[in-house]
Amino acid sequence: MDSTTTPVGRRRREATRQKLYEAAVTLIAEQGFSATTVDEIAERAGVAKGTVYYNFASKSVLFEELLRHGVGLLTASLQEAADGTAREGGSRVDALDAMIHAGLVFIDRYPAFTQLYVAELWRTNRAWQSTLMVVRQQAVAVVEGVLREGIDNGEFSEEIDVQLTAAALVGMVLVAALDWQAFQPERSLDDVHAALSRLLQGRVSGRR
């Protein structure tokens, strides 16, 4: 029996892949994709070079799977925030606010991945571009679902452009969080969330 098919074997392999993800995202954020070698990833992860190729066919495949893994975690966080609000009987605005908070928590936990993800969104010549577009849409689709629910129950205007608004909300969180970490690190997560929450609720002008 293949040891990777047993529960213990699967857990061990997943732990190894997690180490490789963390090593790759840190190195690529530090020095770029092209400059990062498989040897460096293996050394940073504390595994043999062969272990990298056992888990991933190439560095490009590793990075593509890293994008799937990272955006998958973000999508799950957003969905849980929306579902949690629904369970508590909150409004769709409350759900969007909870998703903003969940996004900030994710970015605070995985800043290097977020930097890579945002950078890759601007590139169109990568082998993994199609994969990136798919996983991006999965994250945005969670926000789209909440917006459509809000329109259906009369909470939001029917004139809302769901696709563009969802993309704008996700982009707002990504860019604001990166600006926070790069230029305003003294601010707390709750402080940043409060500012974005006010923006969400149309209170930028000071109206209540």
C-alpha positions in Angstrom: 0.0 0.0 0.0 1.2 3.5 -0.9 2.0 5.2 2.4 0.5 8.5 1.1 -2.9 6.8 0.9 -3.2 6.2 4.6 -4.5 8.9 7.0 -1.1 9.4 8.6 0.6 9.4 5.2 -1.8 12.0 3.8 -1.3 14.2 6.9 2.5 13.9 6.5 2.4 14.8 2.8 0.1 17.7 3.5 2.5 19.0 6.2 5.4 18.7 3.7 3.4 20.6 1.0 2.6 23.3 3.5 6.3 23.7 4.3 7.0 24.0 0.6 4.3 26.6 0.1 5.6 28.7 3.0 9.2 28.4 1.8 8.3 29.3 -1.8 6.0 32.2 -1.0 8.6 33.8 1.3 11.5 33.4 -1.2 9.5 34.5 -4.2 8.3 37.5 -2.3 11.9 38.3 -1.4 13.6 37.9 -4.7 11.1 37.1 -7.4 10.0 34.0 -9.2 12.8 33.7 -11.8 15.5 34.2 -9.2 14.2 31.6 -6.8 15.5 28.1 -7.3 14.2 24.7 -6.4 17.3 24.2 -4.3 16.6 27.3 -2.3 13.0 26.3 -1.7 14.0 22.8 -0.5 16.7 24.3 1.8 14.2 26.9 3.3 11.6 24.1 3.8 14.2 21.8 5.4 13.6 19.0 2.9 15.6 17.3 0.2 15.4 18.6 -3.4 13.8 15.4 -4.5 11.0 16.0 -2.1 10.0 19.1 -4.0 9.8 17.2 -7.3 8.0 14.3 -5.5 5.2 16.7 -4.6 5.3 19.1 -7.6 6.5 18.4 -11.1 8.3 21.7 -11.4 8.7 25.1 -9.8 6.0 26.5 -12.0 3.6 23.8 -10.8 4.5 24.5 -7.2 3.7 28.2 -7.7 0.5 27.4 -9.5 -0.6 25.1 -6.6 0.5 27.8 -4.2 -1.9 30.2 -5.8 -4.7 27.7 -5.6 -4.0 26.9 -2.0 -3.7 30.5 -0.9 -6.7 31.9 -2.7 -8.6 28.8 -1.6 -7.9 29.7 2.0 -9.1 33.3 1.4 -12.3 32.1 -0.3 -13.1 29.8 2.6 -12.5 32.7 5.0 -14.9 35.0 3.1 -17.5 32.2 2.8 -17.4 31.4 6.5 -17.8 35.1 7.4 -20.9 35.3 5.1 -22.3 32.1 6.5 -21.7 33.1 10.1 -23.5 36.4 9.6 -26.5 34.5 8.0 -26.6 32.1 11.0 -26.7 35.1 13.4 -29.5 36.7 11.4 -27.4 39.7 10.2 -28.1 41.8 7.2 -26.2 41.5 3.9 -24.3 44.7 4.8 -23.3 43.0 8.0 -22.1 40.0 5.9 -20.0 42.3 3.6 -18.5 43.9 6.7 -17.7 40.6 8.2 -16.0 39.6 5.0 -13.9 42.7 5.0 -12.8 41.8 8.5 -12.0 38.2 7.4 -10.0 39.5 4.5 -7.9 41.7 6.7 -7.3 38.9 9.1 -6.2 36.7 6.2 -3.9 39.4 4.8 -2.4 40.1 8.2 -1.6 36.4 8.6 -0.3 35.8 5.0 1.2 39.2 3.9 3.8 37.6 1.6 1.2 35.6 -0.2 -1.0 38.6 -0.6 1.8 40.6 -2.1 2.5 37.9 -4.6 -1.1 37.4 -5.5 -1.7 41.1 -6.2 1.5 41.3 -8.2 0.5 38.3 -10.3 -2.9 39.8 -11.1 -1.1 42.5 -13.2 0.9 40.0 -15.2 -0.6 38.4 -18.3 2.3 36.3 -19.6 2.5 33.6 -16.9 1.9 29.9 -17.5 -0.6 29.9 -14.6 -2.6 32.9 -15.7 -5.7 30.8 -16.4 -5.5 29.2 -13.0 -5.1 32.6 -11.4 -8.3 33.9 -13.1 -10.2 30.8 -12.0 -9.3 31.1 -8.3 -9.7 34.9 -8.3 -13.3 34.4 -9.6 -14.0 31.9 -6.9 -13.1 34.5 -4.2 -15.0 37.3 -5.9 -18.0 35.0 -6.5 -18.6 34.8 -2.7 -19.0 38.5 -2.6 -21.2 38.5 -5.7 -23.5 36.0 -3.9 -24.0 38.3 -0.9 -24.7 41.3 -3.2 -27.3 39.3 -5.2 -29.0 38.2 -2.0 -29.1 41.8 -0.9 -30.7 42.8 -4.2 -33.2 40.0 -4.0 -34.4 41.0 -0.5 -34.5 44.7 -1.3 -31.5 45.7 0.9 -29.5 46.8 -2.1 -30.4 48.8 -5.2 -31.2 46.7 -8.3 -28.9 49.2 -10.2 -25.8 47.7 -8.5 -23.3 46.2 -11.0 -22.8 43.0 -9.1 -19.6 41.8 -10.8 -17.8 45.2 -10.7 -18.9 46.0 -7.2 -17.7 42.6 -5.9 -14.4 43.0 -7.6 -14.1 46.6 -6.2 -14.8 45.4 -2.7 -12.2 42.6 -2.9 -9.7 45.0 -4.4 -10.4 47.7 -1.8 -9.5 45.2 1.0 -6.4 43.9 -0.8 -4.9 47.4 -1.6 -5.9 49.0 1.7 -4.4 46.1 3.7 -1.1 46.2 1.7 -0.9 50.0 2.2 -1.6 49.5 5.9 1.2 47.0 6.3 3.7 48.9 4.2 3.1 52.5 5.2 0.9 52.5 8.3 2.0 49.4 10.3 1.3 51.2 13.6 -2.4 51.0 13.0 -4.3 48.0 14.4 -6.4 45.6 12.4 -9.5 46.8 14.1 -8.7 50.4 13.3 -8.2 49.6 9.6 -11.4 47.5 9.6 -13.4 50.4 11.1 -12.2 52.7 8.4 -13.2 50.3 5.6 -16.5 49.6 7.4 -17.4 53.3 7.3 -16.5 53.4 3.6 -18.7 50.4 3.0 -21.6 52.0 4.7 -21.3 55.3 2.8 -20.1 57.3 5.7 -17.0 58.8 4.2 -18.6 62.2 4.0 -19.4 62.1 7.7 -23.2 61.6 7.3 -24.7 59.2 9.7 
